[in-house]
Amino acid sequence: MCRTILLVGASLIAVTNPAFAQADARAEAAEPTTATDGGIPEIVVSAQRRVERLQDVPVSVTALGADALKSRNLNDLSQVALAAPSLQVGNDNTFAVRGVGTQAFATTIDSSVATALDDVNLGRPFLAQGLFNDVERVEVLNGPQGLLFGKNASAGLLNVVSARPKLGVLGGETSLELDNRDTPGSDAASWSVIARQTVNVPIGDNGALRINGTYSYEEPGTTFVGNRDVRNDLNREQYGVRAKYLQELTPALELYVIGEYAESHGIAGIYDRTYRSLGDGSGNAAPLAASGIVPGDDNFTFAGDGGYWRDLKLGGAQASLAWTSPGGVVVSNIAAWKFYNYDAQLDTDFTNSNGANRNWSHADYDQFSNELRVALPSENRLSGQAGLYYFHSRIAQEGQIAGNNYLPAFLLPNYPFCVGGTTATGCTSSNSYFLGRDNTYRMTTNSYAAFGQLTYAVTDALKLFAGGRVTRDEIGIDLVQIQDAYFVPLGVPGSFDQSYNHTNFSWRAGGQYQVTPDAMVYASYGRGYKGPGFNDTAASADADLLVRGETSNTAEIGFKTSWFNRRLIFNLSAFHTKFDNYQVQSLDTALQAFVVQNAASVTSKGIEVTVNASPVHGLTINGSATLLNSKFGDFDGAECYPGQPESSCAATGSFNAKGSRTPTAPKFASSLQAIYEFDTGSTVHPFIEGNWYHRSPINYLINQAPGAQVPTIDLIGASAGVRMDNGIRIAVFCKNCTKQYNPNFIGLDAGDATQGIASYNQQFGFDSVRTIGASVQFRF
């Protein structure tokens, strides 16, 4: 390890639970860590914004508790996909559920897959980055989920629930993980360390303070062979602190307050990009050869002379007040403020020559949300909830993409290029770079909503439910494009001041029937919604930047069953979703930029299966699988890849993507884990664990470019260790044990694509290579 590791603290991801303190307390009491009868422990979720048994919820959910996350060493949201096959990770760690996700990291649009942290919706993906710490469970909710979780989500939701302060308890937990990661093509492996600390302190009889801290230093699996004389923060370092305070003001009134701050620095795990292949005539060939880089699917080496760094600061505060009436009605209000500041510079040609050395951006974002909610007792024949929601966000961002297109230095100052030119070189003006573009924009969002969902128990076995949400979105953007001087400007100069207002009604209705105490069937139909946004680049002087909101209509049926005194749980759901005005991102080769547009339609349909079994004492098996068919409907205007054979590509550069699979949509994906804990008759319990993730081939691009195809992958993991009754757990593990090199994203090289050449870059993550490590946790 090349530096000293210091524990300085903090969770990036936990926030507060606003309304259901009493319900959460009951859930903690009802959820055993082990099954006393040898069966599978009960799993609780909050998929409907109230704590319920997973087997009672008429929603397709994959739930991962704290022990499940630890057993597979899943450290952040991007790794959850290894245990939830309906979830896929795309460009810049964006998400897709059931083959559908915005697949765009533009800060001017929402995600089709939303993220909620303890019931607070996070308006931008930056706010959800960071390591898990003190997490009680993570739920992957499949299908539209915006009805009850703040802002709308048309495809799915990642719901993270953190542990609350515990009254009357003085204690904590310490954990440390040390990893050794392969670096293909390099002589030395990389190292990572992750440290977490939690302390729970009682404050009087009715209050408690819970403080979380985390620190990580992670070196990537890629190897850098570029210029060391400029700033290069290649390793990722994260730290921060979070404090939560819970106070029971009266037996019926509760106050819950949280404050947090965290920082993340470096590009590892986020922007580890290399060249996968070069097309004939690529201008990148000579610079790569000069650095000794050979493109390939096993190429983990990259270069650069413009610098790589990334600084992210985020935090916020929130407070909730919840009152429970004598009749059990809960009235709650939660107000939350979140922010982030982002600065980054990336050398986007990945070579030691100046092709496009500068990709710089700075952003300031903050959001405020307030939710007032009234919830009826869940044990009543008529139960449910209703409320009002307000969301406001502002973002100010500026950026520049620029470079000298590999021109020799002696030519650049001369006419007609005039990069740094003077009258002595025949120039009447001076350009900053050969090519480039700048943009600066400010965007505001105001969203207002009224929502409600009721459940009526017709009989003890039959329940009917229905809910709706009226959302009013008001958005505006002020964009200024091209301020600097370029010989070849990418885009058009101009100012764009645009606004848009829209009102939507989304809803869901259905029923569930308890066939036996251990078997439930359900069916539902609903309409999901994701709000509008804007493009942050303009292709023409009169460009309409608007990206209209997308809607989805979903039919879902399923059954949830328990067998043999809960030794076997088998759940199945079948779904059919039709998306309209689906928001997708593609490469505009004229702009050398990614733009977001509305596809006409997408249809996603399939089957999801979850199996949990405990066939013999000490053995637990967890499995899940998704069979998926997700394809575009009529989508005229999709961007062609260079050399695409459709006749329209030669004429217009676009084609109709009707019938093409959506990006990151495997036909089949599955996850299987087995854990065996030996019965020693003592306080020390040895265990062994193995896991297997399988995914059929996927393509990362809308146009299904052949170079963006990833073949079938099988990722094998394993661990072994001991668990002690005194709270100590020690394990050694490997992830991706068989060293399958799997990229998180493959895309066309923008510079070559403008010349009609199909070259491809690939992005790797921490799990793209084999990792061997050890972990220790102890509670006190």
C-alpha positions in Angstrom: 0.0 0.0 0.0 1.5 3.3 -1.1 -0.1 5.5 1.6 -1.2 5.6 5.2 -4.8 4.6 5.7 -6.7 6.7 8.3 -10.3 6.1 9.5 -12.1 9.4 9.2 -15.6 8.3 8.9 -19.0 8.5 7.2 -21.8 7.0 5.3 -22.6 8.4 1.9 -25.9 6.8 1.6 -28.0 6.8 4.8 -30.8 9.2 5.6 -33.9 9.0 7.7 -37.1 7.2 8.0 -39.9 9.8 8.4 -43.1 8.3 9.6 -43.0 4.8 10.7 -40.9 4.6 13.8 -43.3 2.3 15.7 -43.6 0.1 12.6 -39.9 -0.1 12.2 -39.5 -1.0 15.8 -42.0 -3.8 15.4 -40.2 -4.9 12.2 -36.9 -5.2 14.0 -38.5 -7.3 16.7 -40.3 -9.5 14.2 -37.2 -10.2 12.0 -35.1 -12.9 13.6 -31.5 -13.3 12.5 -31.9 -17.0 12.6 -34.8 -19.4 12.3 -35.5 -21.3 15.5 -37.3 -24.1 13.7 -34.7 -24.5 11.0 -36.8 -22.6 8.4 -35.9 -19.5 6.5 -36.0 -16.3 8.6 -38.9 -13.9 7.8 -38.0 -11.0 5.5 -39.6 -7.6 5.8 -39.7 -4.8 3.2 -41.1 -1.3 2.9 -42.0 -1.6 -0.8 -45.3 0.1 -0.1 -43.9 2.7 2.3 -45.0 0.5 5.3 -43.2 -2.3 6.9 -44.6 -5.7 5.7 -43.6 -9.3 5.3 -42.1 -9.8 1.8 -44.6 -12.7 1.3 -47.5 -10.3 1.8 -46.5 -7.6 -0.6 -48.2 -7.6 -4.1 -45.0 -6.3 -5.8 -42.0 -8.0 -7.4 -39.1 -7.2 -5.0 -35.6 -8.5 -4.5 -34.6 -7.8 -0.9 -31.0 -8.0 0.4 -30.6 -7.7 4.1 -27.4 -6.5 5.9 -26.2 -10.1 6.3 -26.7 -10.9 2.6 -24.7 -7.8 1.6 -21.9 -8.8 3.9 -21.9 -12.4 2.8 -21.2 -11.4 -0.8 -19.1 -8.3 0.0 -21.5 -6.0 -1.9 -20.2 -2.6 -1.1 -22.3 -0.2 -3.1 -25.4 0.0 -5.4 -23.5 -0.9 -8.6 -22.6 -4.2 -7.0 -26.2 -5.1 -6.1 -26.8 -6.2 -9.6 -24.7 -9.3 -8.9 -27.5 -10.5 -6.5 -30.5 -9.0 -8.3 -30.7 -10.2 -11.9 -33.5 -7.8 -12.9 -31.0 -5.0 -12.3 -28.3 -4.0 -14.8 -25.5 -1.4 -14.6 -24.7 0.8 -17.6 -22.7 3.9 -18.6 -21.2 5.8 -15.7 -22.9 3.4 -13.2 -26.5 4.2 -14.3 -29.2 1.5 -13.8 -31.7 -0.4 -15.8 -34.5 -2.6 -14.4 -36.2 -5.2 -16.6 -34.1 -4.0 -19.5 -35.2 -0.3 -19.2 -33.2 2.6 -17.9 -32.4 6.1 -19.1 -28.8 4.9 -19.7 -27.8 8.6 -19.7 -25.7 10.4 -17.1 -27.0 13.8 -18.1 -27.7 16.0 -15.1 -30.7 17.6 -16.9 -32.9 14.5 -16.8 -34.2 12.1 -14.1 -33.5 8.4 -14.1 -36.0 5.9 -15.1 -34.8 3.9 -12.1 -35.1 6.1 -9.1 -33.1 5.9 -5.8 -34.8 6.4 -2.4 -32.7 6.5 0.7 -34.9 6.0 3.8 -37.9 7.4 2.0 -36.1 10.4 0.5 -35.9 10.5 -3.3 -32.6 11.5 -4.6 -32.9 13.7 -7.7 -29.5 12.9 -9.2 -27.3 9.8 -9.3 -24.4 11.7 -7.7 -26.2 11.8 -4.4 -26.4 7.9 -4.3 -22.7 7.3 -4.8 -20.7 5.9 -2.0 -20.2 2.8 0.2 -22.8 1.0 2.1 -22.6 1.5 5.8 -25.0 0.7 8.6 -27.6 -0.5 5.9 -30.4 -2.6 7.1 -31.5 -3.7 3.7 -31.6 -2.8 0.0 -34.7 -3.5 -2.0 -34.9 -3.6 -5.8 -38.5 -2.8 -6.7 -39.3 -4.0 -10.3 -41.7 -1.9 -12.4 -43.1 1.6 -12.0 -42.8 2.8 -8.3 -43.3 6.5 -8.3 -46.7 6.4 -6.8 -45.5 6.4 -3.1 -41.8 7.2 -3.3 -41.5 10.9 -3.9 -40.7 11.8 -7.5 -41.9 9.3 -10.1 -39.9 6.3 -11.5 -41.2 4.7 -14.7 -39.0 1.5 -14.6 -38.1 0.7 -11.1 -36.7 1.8 -7.7 -33.6 1.1 -5.6 -34.9 1.5 -2.0 -32.1 1.7 0.6 -33.1 1.5 4.3 -30.6 2.2 7.0 -30.5 1.3 10.6 -32.1 3.7 13.0 -30.7 4.8 16.4 -31.7 2.3 19.1 -33.0 3.6 22.4 -31.3 2.5 25.6 -28.4 0.8 23.8 -24.7 1.6 24.1 -22.8 -0.2 21.4 -21.4 -0.2 17.9 -19.8 -2.1 15.1 -16.4 -1.9 13.5 -15.6 -3.5 10.1 -12.4 -3.6 8.0 -12.0 -5.1 4.5 -8.6 -5.5 2.7 -8.6 -6.4 -1.0 -6.0 -7.5 -3.5 -7.2 -6.8 -7.0 -5.7 -8.2 -10.3 -4.3 -5.7 -12.8 -4.1 -7.5 -16.1 -1.0 -6.5 -18.1 0.8 -5.2 -15.1 3.4 -6.8 -12.8 1.9 -5.5 -9.6 -1.6 -6.0 -8.2 -3.6 -3.2 -6.7 -4.9 -2.8 -3.1 -8.0 -1.5 -1.5 -9.1 -0.9 2.1 -12.5 -0.2 3.4 -13.1 0.8 7.0 -16.5 1.4 8.6 -17.5 2.4 12.2 -20.8 2.8 13.9 -21.5 4.0 17.4 -24.9 4.1 19.1 -25.2 6.2 22.2 -28.4 6.5 24.4 -29.3 10.1 25.3 -31.5 9.8 28.3 -34.4 7.4 28.4 -36.1 8.6 25.2 -33.3 9.6 22.9 -30.4 8.1 21.0 -27.5 9.3 18.8 -26.1 7.1 16.1 -22.9 8.1 14.4 -21.5 6.4 11.2 -18.1 6.8 9.7 -16.5 5.3 6.7 -13.2 5.5 4.9 -12.0 3.8 1.7 -8.9 3.8 -0.5 -9.3 1.7 -3.6 -6.9 1.1 -6.5 -8.3 0.0 -9.8 -7.7 -3.0 -12.0 -6.5 -0.8 -14.9 -3.0 0.4 -15.4 -2.0 4.0 -16.3 1.0 4.6 -18.6 0.5 8.3 -19.2 2.0 11.6 -18.3 2.7 11.8 -14.5 3.5 15.6 -14.6 -0.1 16.6 -14.6 -2.8 15.9 -12.0 -3.9 12.2 -12.1 -6.1 11.0 -9.2 -6.4 7.5 -10.5 -7.3 5.8 -7.2 -10.6 6.4 -5.4 -10.6 7.8 -1.9 -13.9 8.4 0.0 -14.7 9.6 3.5 -17.3 11.4 5.4 -19.5 11.4 8.6 -23.2 11.1 9.4 -25.0 11.7 12.6 -28.6 10.6 13.4 -30.6 11.7 16.4 -33.9 10.1 17.5 -36.0 11.6 20.2 -39.4 10.3 21.5 -40.8 13.7 22.6 -43.9 11.9 23.9 -45.2 8.3 23.6 -47.0 9.4 20.5 -44.7 12.1 19.0 -41.2 11.4 17.5 -38.5 13.6 16.1 -35.8 12.3 13.9 -32.9 14.5 12.6 -29.9 13.7 10.5 -26.9 15.6 9.1 -24.2 14.2 6.8 -21.2 15.2 4.8 -18.9 13.1 2.5 -16.3 13.5 -0.1 -15.1 11.2 -3.0 -12.0 11.7 -5.0 -10.5 9.9 -7.9 -11.7 8.1 -11.0 -11.3 4.4 -10.1 -14.4 2.3 -10.4 -16.1 5.1 -12.4 -14.0 6.1 -15.3 -11.6 3.2 -15.9 -11.7 3.3 -19.7 -9.5 1.7 -22.3 -9.6 1.0 -26.0 -11.4 -2.3 -26.9 -10.9 -2.1 -30.7 -9.8 0.3 -33.4 -11.4 0.6 -36.8 -9.4 0.8 -40.0 -7.9 4.2 -40.4 -8.3 5.3 -36.8 -6.4 8.4 -35.8 -5.8 6.8 -32.4 -3.7 3.9 -33.7 -0.3 5.7 -33.8 -0.6 7.4 -30.4 -1.7 4.1 -28.8 1.2 2.2 -30.4 3.6 4.8 -29.2 2.5 4.1 -25.6 2.6 0.3 -26.1 -1.1 -0.1 -25.8 -2.8 -2.9 -27.8 -6.6 -2.6 -27.9 -8.6 -5.6 -27.0 -11.3 -7.0 -24.8 -8.5 -7.9 -22.3 -6.8 -4.4 -22.5 -6.7 -2.9 -19.1 -4.1 -0.2 -19.9 -4.7 3.4 -20.8 -2.7 6.6 -21.3 -3.3 10.3 -21.1 -1.4 13.6 -21.0 -4.3 15.9 -20.1 -5.0 14.7 -16.6 -7.6 12.6 -14.8 -9.3 13.7 -11.6 -12.7 13.8 -10.1 -13.8 15.6 -6.9 -17.3 15.1 -5.4 -18.6 16.7 -2.2 -22.1 16.0 -1.0 -24.2 16.2 2.1 -27.3 17.6 3.6 -29.7 17.6 6.5 -33.3 16.4 7.1 -35.8 16.1 9.8 -39.0 14.3 10.3 -41.8 14.6 12.9 -44.3 11.8 13.3 -47.4 11.7 15.5 -49.5 8.6 16.1 -53.1 9.1 17.2 -54.8 7.0 19.8 -56.5 5.2 16.9 -53.2 4.3 15.3 -53.3 6.9 12.4 -49.8 8.2 11.7 -49.3 11.8 10.6 -45.8 12.6 9.5 -43.8 15.3 7.8 -40.3 15.0 6.4 -38.2 17.8 5.0 -34.9 17.1 3.4 -32.2 19.2 1.8 -29.4 17.6 -0.2 -26.5 19.0 -2.2 -23.4 18.1 -4.2 -20.5 19.9 -5.8 -18.7 18.2 -8.6 -15.4 19.0 -10.4 -13.7 16.7 -13.0 -11.2 16.6 -15.8 -10.8 13.6 -18.1 -8.5 13.0 -21.0 -11.1 11.7 -23.4 -8.7 10.4 -26.1 -7.0 8.1 -23.6 -3.6 8.6 -25.3 -0.4 10.5 -24.6 -1.1 12.8 -27.6 -3.5 15.7 -27.8 -6.5 14.4 -29.6 -9.2 15.6 -27.2 -7.3 16.2 -24.0 -9.8 18.4 -22.2 -13.1 17.2 -20.8 -13.7 19.5 -17.9 -16.9 20.1 -15.9 -18.1 21.7 -12.8 -21.5 21.5 -11.2 -23.4 22.8 -8.1 -26.6 21.0 -7.3 -29.1 21.2 -4.4 -32.6 19.9 -3.8 -35.3 20.4 -1.2 -38.2 18.1 -0.7 -41.1 18.1 1.7 -43.6 15.3 2.2 -46.7 15.4 4.4 -48.3 12.0 4.8 -51.3 10.4 6.7 -51.2 6.6 7.1 -54.1 4.5 8.3 -53.4 1.5 10.6 -52.4 -1.5 8.5 -54.5 -3.9 10.6 -57.7 -2.1 9.7 -60.1 -3.4 7.0 -59.5 -0.2 5.2 -55.8 0.8 5.3 -53.6 3.0 3.2 -52.0 6.4 3.0 -52.3 9.8 1.3 -50.2 12.9 1.2 -48.7 15.9 -0.5 -45.2 16.2 -2.0 -43.1 19.1 -3.1 -39.7 18.9 -4.8 -37.4 21.7 -5.9 -33.9 21.4 -7.4 -31.4 23.7 -9.0 -28.3 22.9 -10.9 -25.6 25.2 -12.3 -23.1 23.4 -14.6 -20.3 24.4 -17.0 -18.1 22.3 -19.1 -15.7 22.1 -22.0 -14.6 19.4 -24.4 -11.5 20.4 -26.5 -8.4 19.2 -28.1 -6.0 19.5 -31.0 -7.0 16.5 -33.0 -3.5 15.0 -33.0 -2.1 17.8 -35.2 1.7 18.3 -35.0 2.6 21.1 -32.7 4.4 23.1 -35.5 1.3 23.3 -37.6 -1.1 24.5 -34.9 -0.1 28.2 -34.6 -0.2 28.7 -38.3 -3.0 29.9 -40.6 -5.7 28.6 -40.9 -5.6 26.7 -37.6 -4.3 29.6 -35.5 -4.2 27.7 -32.2 -2.3 30.2 -30.2 -1.6 32.0 -33.5 -0.3 35.5 -33.9 0.1 37.9 -36.8 3.6 36.4 -37.3 1.9 33.1 -38.2 -0.6 34.7 -40.5 -3.5 34.8 -38.1 -5.8 37.8 -37.3 -7.2 36.0 -34.3 -6.1 33.2 -31.9 -7.9 29.9 -31.3 -7.7 28.1 -28.0 -7.9 24.6 -29.5 -8.3 23.0 -32.9 -11.7 21.7 -32.0 -14.1 22.0 -29.0 -17.3 23.2 -27.5 -18.3 24.8 -24.2 -21.6 25.0 -22.5 -22.9 26.6 -19.4 -26.4 26.1 -18.1 -28.7 26.6 -15.2 -31.8 24.4 -14.7 -34.6 24.5 -12.2 -37.2 21.9 -11.4 -40.4 22.3 -9.3 -42.6 19.3 -8.9 -45.8 19.2 -6.9 -47.8 16.0 -6.2 -50.9 14.7 -4.4 -51.0 11.0 -3.9 -52.9 8.2 -2.2 -53.3 4.5 -2.1 -56.0 2.5 -0.2 -56.3 -1.2 0.5 -59.7 -2.8 1.4 -59.9 -6.3 2.9 -63.1 -7.6 1.3 -62.6 -10.8 3.3 -59.8 -12.1 5.5 -58.3 -13.6 2.3 -59.2 -11.1 -0.4 -57.8 -7.6 -0.6 -58.3 -4.9 -3.3 -56.0 -1.9 -3.7 -56.0 1.2 -5.8 -54.0 4.4 -5.8 -53.3 7.5 -7.8 -50.8 10.4 -8.1 -51.3 13.8 -9.7 -47.9 15.4 -10.5 -47.2 18.9 -11.8 -43.7 19.4 -13.2 -42.4 22.8 -14.0 -38.9 23.0 -15.5 -36.7 25.6 -17.1 -33.2 25.8 -18.6 -30.9 28.7 -19.6 -28.1 27.3 -21.8 -25.1 29.2 -23.3 -23.1 27.3 -25.8 -19.6 28.0 -27.4 -17.8 30.8 -25.7 -14.2 29.8 -26.5 -12.4 30.0 -29.9 -12.0 26.9 -32.0 -11.0 26.2 -35.6 -13.7 23.5 -35.6 -16.5 24.3 -33.2 -18.5 21.2 -32.1 -22.0 22.6 -32.1 -23.4 26.0 -32.7 -22.9 29.2 -30.7 -26.0 30.6 -29.1 -28.2 31.1 -26.0 -31.2 29.0 -25.2 -33.8 30.0 -22.6 -36.6 27.4 -22.5 -39.2 26.2 -20.1 -41.9 23.5 -20.0 -44.8 22.6 -17.7 -46.7 19.3 -17.6 -49.3 17.6 -15.5 -49.6 13.8 -15.2 -51.8 11.3 -13.6 -50.3 7.9 -12.7 -52.1 5.1 -10.9 -52.1 1.5 -9.9 -54.9 -1.0 -9.0 -55.2 -4.6 -8.3 -55.9 -7.3 -5.8 -54.3 -10.1 -3.8 -55.8 -13.4 -2.5 -54.4 -15.5 0.3 -55.1 -19.0 -1.0 -53.7 -20.6 2.1 -51.7 -19.1 5.0 -48.5 -19.9 3.0 -49.7 -19.0 -0.5 -50.7 -15.6 -2.0 -51.5 -14.6 -5.6 -51.8 -11.1 -6.9 -52.5 -9.1 -10.0 -52.1 -5.4 -10.8 -52.2 -2.9 -13.6 -50.9 0.6 -13.5 -49.4 3.6 -15.2 -46.0 4.9 -14.3 -44.4 8.2 -15.1 -41.0 9.9 -15.3 -40.9 13.7 -15.6 -39.5 15.7 -18.5 -36.0 17.2 -18.9 -33.7 18.9 -21.3 -30.6 18.2 -23.4 -27.5 20.1 -22.2 -26.2 20.6 -25.8 -27.9 22.1 -28.9 -27.3 20.9 -32.4 -28.7 24.0 -34.2 -29.4 27.6 -33.5 -33.1 27.0 -33.0 -32.8 23.6 -31.3 -35.6 22.4 -29.0 -33.9 21.1 -26.0 -37.0 19.5 -24.4 -37.0 15.8 -23.6 -40.6 14.9 -22.9 -41.6 12.8 -19.9 -42.0 9.1 -20.4 -44.9 6.9 -19.3 -45.3 3.2 -18.8 -48.3 0.9 -18.6 -47.6 -2.3 -16.6 -49.6 -5.5 -16.1 -48.2 -7.9 -13.5 -49.3 -11.2 -12.0 -47.5 -13.2 -9.4 -47.7 -15.7 -6.5 -45.6 -16.0 -3.3 -45.5 -19.3 -1.5 -43.8 -20.9 1.5 -43.4 -24.7 1.8 -42.4 -27.3 4.4 -42.6 -25.0 7.4 -40.7 -22.2 5.6 -37.9 -24.4 4.5 -38.7 -23.4 0.9 -39.9 -20.1 -0.4 -40.8 -19.9 -4.1 -42.0 -16.6 -5.6 -42.8 -15.9 -9.3 -44.0 -12.8 -11.2 -44.8 -12.3 -14.8 -45.0 -8.7 -16.3 -45.7 -6.8 -19.5 -44.8 -3.1 -19.7 -45.3 -0.7 -22.6 -43.2 2.5 -22.5 -44.2 5.6 -24.5 -41.9 8.6 -25.1 -39.1 6.5 -23.7 -36.0 8.6 -22.9 -32.9 7.2 -24.5 -29.3 8.5 -25.0 -27.3 8.1 -28.2 -24.2 9.6 -29.7 -24.6 12.6 -32.0 -21.5 12.3 -34.2 -21.8 15.8 -35.4 -21.7 17.2 -31.9 -19.3 14.6 -30.5 -21.8 14.5 -27.7 -24.4 12.2 -26.2 -28.0 13.5 -26.7 -31.2 12.3 -25.1 -34.3 11.8 -27.2 -37.7 10.3 -26.9 -38.1 6.9 -28.6 -41.6 6.1 -29.8 -42.1 3.0 -27.6 -40.5 0.1 -25.8 -42.1 -3.2 -24.7 -40.6 -5.1 -21.8 -42.0 -8.5 -20.8 -40.8 -11.5 -18.9 -40.7 -13.7 -15.8 -38.9 -13.3 -12.5 -38.3 -16.1 -10.0 -36.9 -16.1 -6.5 -36.1 -19.3 -4.5 -34.9 -19.5 -0.9 -34.3 -22.9 0.7 -33.0 -24.4 3.8 -33.1 -28.1 3.0 -30.9 -29.2 6.0 -29.8 -27.5 9.2 -27.0 -25.0 8.5 -27.5 -24.9 4.7 -29.1 -21.9 3.1 -29.6 -21.5 -0.7 -30.7 -18.2 -2.3 -31.5 -17.9 -6.0 -33.2 -15.6 -8.4 -33.6 -15.4 -12.2 -35.1 -13.1 -14.8 -36.2 -14.2 -18.3 -36.5 -11.0 -20.3 -37.6 -9.7 -23.7 -37.2 -5.9 -24.0 -37.4 -4.3 -27.4 -38.0 -1.0 -29.1 -41.2 -0.3 -30.9 -41.3 2.1 -33.8 -38.2 4.3 -33.2 -37.3 6.3 -36.3 -34.2 8.5 -35.8 -31.9 6.2 -33.8 -28.2 7.0 -34.4 -26.4 4.6 -36.8 -23.0 3.2 -36.0 -20.2 3.6 -38.6 -20.6 1.0 -41.3 -24.2 0.1 -40.4 -25.7 -1.6 -43.5 -29.2 0.0 -43.4 -29.8 2.2 -46.5 -31.0 5.1 -44.4 -27.7 5.2 -42.5 -25.8 6.3 -45.6 -28.5 9.0 -46.4 -29.3 10.4 -43.0 -27.1 8.8 -40.4 -30.1 7.4 -38.6 -32.4 4.3 -38.8 -35.5 2.8 -37.3 -34.6 0.7 -34.3 -37.9 -1.1 -34.3 -37.4 -4.7 -33.0 -33.9 -4.0 -31.6 -33.3 -5.1 -28.0 -32.9 -2.2 -25.5 -29.3 -1.7 -24.1 -28.3 -3.9 -21.2 -31.2 -6.2 -21.6 -30.1 -9.9 -21.4 -32.5 -12.6 -22.4 -31.6 -14.4 -19.2 -29.8 -13.5 -15.9 -29.6 -15.4 -12.7 -27.9 -15.3 -9.3 -27.3 -18.2 -7.0 -25.8 -18.4 -3.5 -25.2 -21.2 -1.0 -24.0 -20.8 2.6 -23.3 -23.7 4.9 -22.6 -23.0 8.6 -21.1 -25.9 10.6 -22.8 -26.9 13.9 -19.9 -27.2 16.3 -21.9 -27.1 19.5 -19.9 -24.1 20.6 -19.9 -20.4 20.3 -17.7 -20.5 17.2 -19.5 -21.2 13.9 -17.4 -21.9 10.8 -19.0 -21.3 7.4 -18.3 -21.6 3.7 -20.1 -19.7 1.0 -20.2 -19.7 -2.8 -22.1 -17.6 -5.4 -22.6 -17.6 -9.1 -23.9 -14.8 -11.4 -24.8 -15.7 -14.9 -25.9 -13.4 -17.7 -26.6 -14.0 -21.4 -25.1 -11.7 -24.0 -26.0 -8.0 -23.9 -25.3 -5.0 -26.1 -24.7 -1.6 -24.6 -25.8 0.5 -27.6 -29.2 1.3 -29.1 -28.0 0.5 -32.6 -26.7 -2.9 -31.5 -23.2 -2.2 -32.9 -21.4 -5.5 -33.0 -18.4 -4.1 -31.2 -20.5 -3.2 -28.2 -21.6 -6.8 -27.6 -20.6 -8.5 -24.4 -20.8 -12.3 -24.5 -22.2 -14.6 -21.8 -20.5 -14.1 -18.5 -20.3 -16.3 -15.4 -18.9 -14.7 -12.3 -18.0 -17.0 -9.5 -17.4 -15.9 -5.9 -16.6 -17.7 -2.7 -15.8 -17.1 1.0 -15.0 -18.9 4.2 -14.7 -17.9 7.8 -16.1 -18.0 11.3 -19.0 -16.3 13.0 -18.8 -16.0 16.8 -21.7 -15.5 19.2 -19.8 -12.5 20.7 -20.4 -10.5 17.5 -17.1 -11.2 15.7 -17.1 -12.3 12.0 -13.9 -13.1 10.1 -13.8 -14.2 6.5 -11.6 -14.5 3.5 -13.2 -14.3 0.0 -12.7 -14.0 -3.7 -14.9 -12.2 -6.2 -14.8 -13.0 -9.9 -12.6 -15.9 -8.9 -12.2 -17.3 -12.5 -11.1 -13.9 -13.8 -13.8 -13.1 -16.4 -13.0 -9.7 -17.8 -16.5 -8.1 -18.0 -16.8 -4.4 -18.9 -19.5 -2.2 -17.3 -20.0 -0.4 -20.6 -18.8 -0.3 -24.2 -19.3 2.7 -26.4 -18.1 4.2 -29.8 -15.1 6.4 -29.8 -16.6 9.8 -30.6 -13.6 11.1 -32.5 -13.4 8.1 -34.9 -17.2 7.9 -35.3 -17.3 11.4 -36.8 -14.9 10.1 -39.5 -17.1 7.0 -40.1 -14.7 4.7 -38.3 -16.0 2.2 -35.7 -13.6 2.2 -32.7 -14.8 1.2 -29.3 -13.9 2.1 -25.7 -14.8 0.1 -22.6 -15.3 1.0 -19.0 -14.3 -1.4 -16.2 -15.4 -1.6 -12.6 -13.9 -3.1 -9.5 -15.6 -6.4 -10.1 -14.3 -6.6 -13.7 -11.2 -8.5 -12.5 -10.5 -11.0 -9.8 -10.4 -9.7 -6.2 -9.1 -11.6 -3.2 -9.6 -10.2 0.2 -10.3 -10.6 3.9 -12.8 -8.9 6.2 -13.4 -8.7 9.9 -16.4 -7.3 11.8 -17.1 -7.1 15.5 -19.9 -5.6 17.5 -19.5 -4.2 21.0 
